[in-house]
Amino acid sequence: MAGITYEDFIDLSYDPADADLVCTFRIDPAAGMSVEDAASRVASESSNGTWAALPTGEGFTDMGATAFAISDDSPESADADGIEIKIAYPEGLFEPGSMPQILSCIAGNILGMKAVDSIRLADCEWPEGLTTSFLGPQFGSDVRGELFGVEGRPILATVPKPKVGLSTETHAEVGYEAWTGGVDLLKDDENLTDQAFNPFHDRLVESLAQRDRAAEEIGEPKSYLINVTAGTNEMLERVDQVASEGCEYVMVDVITTGWAAVQAVRERCEELGLAIHAHRAMHAAFDRLSHHGVSMRVLAQIARLVGVDQLHTGTVGLGKLANEDTVGINAWLRDDLYGLNDVLPVASGGLHPGLVPDLLDATGTNVCVQAGGGIHGHPDGTHEGAKALRAAVDAYAAGVSLESKAEESPALATAIDEWGTETPR
């Protein structure tokens, strides 16, 4: 009877099949463990092996992964982030359209194996069959044109600050001030859902009333990113409420909620014609350590497959939060992927008008720019803060310098006097 051992999971001459899911890991083998030994154990644990030699016979289909590339087999030459290995997973290992099952394979038990001191899932090459088993985004970056009629500039969003604690009435009033100042989207923050100080349905109704008032006054479409995050059944009920009240968007904390729940929301949003704004709260628990966990690049790939339309990807180092290869991630979100729609990147976290030129030089204008304190902290209030951000973005789109625009925009001039053009701490 044939058997399976660790040696069966490494083949440096293997040429991956088109249908294979190829994952790039960076590993630091445990003491006394060669790179080949560690790589074979990672491939084994993430497919059909275990620590003991296994007998096989009838009724067995080989779904084993194959470690087929190692950047360098000498631990002494590895950089601080470990040694790169590539593992190919056969198509039949996966349940089509099930992101939880896929992640249980490629980012499951292997992250706790003793064979490696650290391991990081850095990148994935998604095959066509697996990719197209997911819905992908319904709108993607088309939301700029379809919902707002915007092409030459980023769409703009803001979160009322303080981000929790405001009453429903005040929250909606802040939205009105921001919308009439030139912002396109009001957005809930990640931890505002259905609390007593600002109940979900009341906030939805009152904010949309102010949205309509603002849109009528200034003649521009406006919308609201309301946070529907909850248990799956409750989330779907909230999505239904959002549609029935005439809003175009929902917002989901995609990582804390879980990918299966996001998939359920995506299916409901297809029926209702709603776009999905993805907040990435908790992503740093996976991606902040450069030598362990799951990269933001992979998290962004997952988000696109399961079907979000907008995703926070960072501020190219200009804001208050740590970021990982924002430009490269944004490029992947825009690249062709077997016909799936793209995703609109969202830049957020410590932004203000003075940072707009450097930000858009790096990201381009096919993005959403979100500022919180950089609007509401304006010395003259939210309305003027929104005017300042809109002026900075309009100036960039028109090829006009920030300084020249500030000469005709008192709100922008005040913002630059307050914050300059440097990153806040």
Salt bridges, closest charged atoms under 4 A:
ASP79 OD1 - ARG26 NH2 3.34
GLU84 OE1 - ARG26 NH1 3.60
ASP123 OD1 - ARG297 NE 3.09
GLU125 OE2 - LYS86 NZ 3.77
GLU177 OE1 - HIS383 ND1 3.97
ASP184 OD2 - ARG153 NH1 2.91
ASP188 OD1 - HIS171 NE2 3.48
ASP188 OD2 - ARG203 NH2 2.97
ASP189 OD2 - LYS161 NZ 3.29
ASP189 OD2 - LYS163 NZ 3.96
ASP189 OD1 - LYS187 NZ 3.83
ASP189 OD1 - HIS279 NE2 3.62
GLU190 OE2 - LYS163 NZ 2.93
GLU190 OE1 - HIS279 NE2 3.46
ASP194 OD2 - ARG238 NH2 3.89
ASP212 OD1 - ARG211 NH2 2.82
GLU217 OE2 - ARG213 NE 3.40
GLU220 OE1 - LYS222 NZ 2.99
GLU220 OE2 - ARG390 NH2 2.94
GLU234 OE2 - ARG238 NE 3.11
ASP240 OD2 - ARG268 NH1 2.84
GLU245 OE2 - HIS201 NE2 3.47
GLU248 OE1 - ARG211 NH1 3.23
GLU270 OE1 - ARG266 NH1 2.63
GLU271 OE1 - ARG268 NE 3.84
ASP287 OD2 - HIS283 ND1 2.58
GLU324 OE1 - ARG120 NH2 2.89
GLU384 OE2 - LYS387 NZ 3.53
ASP394 OD2 - ARG390 NE 3.20
GLU408 OE2 - LYS405 NZ 3.22
